[in-house]
Each structure stands twice: as C-alpha cells, then as structure tokens.
Amino acid sequence: MDRTATYLILITRFTGGYTAYAPAFPQLFTQASTARVAYARLKPLLKSHISSLIAHDKPIPRDPVFQTRTLRLDLVHLREQEELR
C-alpha cells in the first residue's frame, strides 16, 4: 500500500465565487466566495472520502491528471484575423 497520495485540485471561478474539486473524485466539490475557502472546504471532504474507502477495503483512486499546461491566446490578434475574413 502506498504511504502517500497526491491529487491535483482545480479551483474555478464562477459568477458567485469559486468551485474546488479533484479530477480523481469528480463527485466531490465545494463552492465558496473565495478560492482559499473553497480549497479549505475540499480538504476534509477528500480525507473523509478516502478514509471511508480504506475502511471498506475499496481501492483508492490515483490522480488521472499526469500533466497540466496553460494556453495563452492573443485575443486582439484573433479578433483582427476574424475581421479580415
């Protein structure tokens, strides 16, 4: 059995605040008015869920994310290109 597990936590912004979730556990998510609070609320949910999996001798999911990348686009350039069509 592994001694530790690492999970990517995604925090997304929406009109009323932030949502935090881990792709390994898509059924678990939290919402809050700040990113920090959304993350803080998710941690005990994940710990509790993983503890329940251990107690019921169920497999603990591994994080499916193996790489992240950021894509930055020049929107002004894209708009200009679109106007030329």
SULJOHU-V606596 format. One record per residue. N is the residue number from 1. RES is the residue in one letter. PSI is psi in whole degrees, 0 to 359 (* if undefined). OMEGA is omega in whole degrees, 0 to 359 (* if undefined). D_CENTER is the distance of its C-alpha to the mean C-alpha in Angstrom with 1 decimal. Layout:
N;RES;PSI;OMEGA;D_CENTER / N;RES;PSI;OMEGA;D_CENTER
//
This chain:
1;M;138;177;24.6 / 2;D;148;179;22.0 / 3;R;332;181;22.2 / 4;T;164;174;18.6 / 5;A;143;179;15.2 / 6;T;133;181;12.4 / 7;Y;139;174;8.7 / 8;L;131;176;6.0 / 9;I;125;178;3.6 / 10;L;134;177;2.3 / 11;I;119;181;5.4 / 12;T;151;181;7.7 / 13;R;140;172;11.4 / 14;F;176;187;13.7 / 15;T;319;184;17.4 / 16;G;1;181;17.5 / 17;G;227;186;14.7 / 18;Y;149;174;11.0 / 19;T;137;176;8.2 / 20;A;136;177;5.5 / 21;Y;162;177;3.9 / 22;A;126;180;4.0 / 23;P;332;179;5.6 / 24;A;339;182;8.7 / 25;F;69;186;9.0 / 26;P;340;180;8.5 / 27;Q;348;181;11.3 / 28;L;124;176;9.8 / 29;F;160;176;8.4 / 30;T;159;175;10.2 / 31;Q;146;179;11.8 / 32;A;169;180;14.0 / 33;S;342;176;16.2 / 34;T;155;178;14.7 / 35;A;320;182;11.4 / 36;R;317;180;13.0 / 37;V;320;178;13.9 / 38;A;316;178;10.6 / 39;Y;315;181;9.3 / 40;A;326;178;12.8 / 41;R;330;182;12.8 / 42;L;324;183;9.8 / 43;K;309;180;11.6 / 44;P;330;176;14.7 / 45;L;315;179;13.3 / 46;L;315;179;11.8 / 47;K;316;180;15.1 / 48;S;316;180;17.2 / 49;H;315;180;15.8 / 50;I;321;176;16.3 / 51;S;320;178;19.7 / 52;S;319;177;20.6 / 53;L;317;179;19.9 / 54;I;315;181;22.1 / 55;A;328;180;24.7 / 56;H;14;178;25.1 / 57;D;41;179;25.2 / 58;K;155;179;22.3 / 59;P;145;177;20.4 / 60;I;121;182;17.2 / 61;P;145;171;14.6 / 62;R;155;179;13.8 / 63;D;124;181;10.6 / 64;P;347;182;11.3 / 65;V;123;179;10.0 / 66;F;348;180;13.2 / 67;Q;143;173;13.1 / 68;T;149;177;11.5 / 69;R;155;176;13.9 / 70;T;132;179;14.5 / 71;L;123;179;17.1 / 72;R;127;182;19.5 / 73;L;143;176;22.1 / 74;D;99;184;25.4 / 75;L;328;177;25.6 / 76;V;314;179;29.2 / 77;H;317;180;30.3 / 78;L;320;178;28.7 / 79;R;318;179;30.5 / 80;E;318;178;33.7 / 81;Q;319;182;33.5 / 82;E;322;180;33.0 / 83;E;334;180;36.0 / 84;L;346;181;38.2 / 85;R;*;*;37.8
//
